[in-house]
Amino acid sequence: MAGIEVVFDFDKTIIDDDSDRWVVEQLGLTDLFIKLVPTLPWNILMDRMMKELHSQGRTIKDIAECLKRTPLHPKIISAIKSAHSLGCELRIVSDANHFFIETILEHHGLMDCFAEINTNPSLVDEEGKLRILPFHDFNSSPHGCDRCPPNMCKGLVIERIRASAFTKGKNRIIYIGDGKGDYCSCLKLKEEDYIMPRKDYPLGDLIRTNSSLIKAGVHEWSDGEELERILLHLINTVKSEDHSTNIGNFSPLTSVDLNSHAVALSAQEPFHAVIEVPH
């Protein structure tokens, strides 16, 4: 049976906001953030914000409690759990950071659904301050992609996921995202793959503008309910196509009932950039 990799962006895809912006606004750093945005790369800027929070007496627990209030549509939760229960391998490729992502996933009981988290590493230093580091060290080993920010090329991550998935017999990718940073990933996908860009967000605009460069099938979504419906439909479609092919190898081709696959819709230890999640 064809294996399916479901790859999620995190900000404005799994959560219905940007985790960096959420923490900055909720913890009162908006003015400083706006002042520094023109002067620093985003990844370095967020590390600077964490230093500022620490200087104000904010603790790791304060940041975690703030993150737990980040909006997450209940249908996103059920979509993730359903995809995992159907045997898909789920991964995250995000320009957020590991502490933010892990805190939110654990709060919603989703951590065990993901095989891997690819994001900017973070650590708590000896002073108890959260530090955020780049996924790609752009000083010692720049990734060389002019489409992506210097700290992370998602396209390179997708190439590695594809190579790893192929050795495990997982040969289809469903990629779900919203932003400009997801576009490079989409250029790496093949005709048998699917892209799920969020409606009215930059990724969809880039795909429409450069449609000749996109090989994968495109299915837009607008909210958690639509994401769940489309994702489960695509998973069922892939499974049904594979089932039909297997039947055809042994007997005359017969129709496959999609309902046979239906699912009800209803300090100082670093957090590493690529996290293999044990099961």
Secondary structure, 3 states (H helix, E strand, C coil): CCEEEEEECCECCCECCCHHHHHHHHCCCHHHHHHHHHHCCHHHHHHHHHHHHHHCCCCHHHHHHHHCCCCCCHHHHHHHHHHHHCCCEEEEEEEEEHHHHHHHHHHCCCHHHEEEEEEECEEECCCCCEEECCCCCCCCCCCCCCCCCCCCCHHHHHHHHHHHHHHCCEEEEEEEECCHHHHHHHHCCCCCCEEEEECCCHHHHHHHHCHHHCCCEECCECCHHHHHHHHHHHHHHHHHHHHHHHHHCCCCCCCCCHHHHCCCCCCCCEECCEEECCC
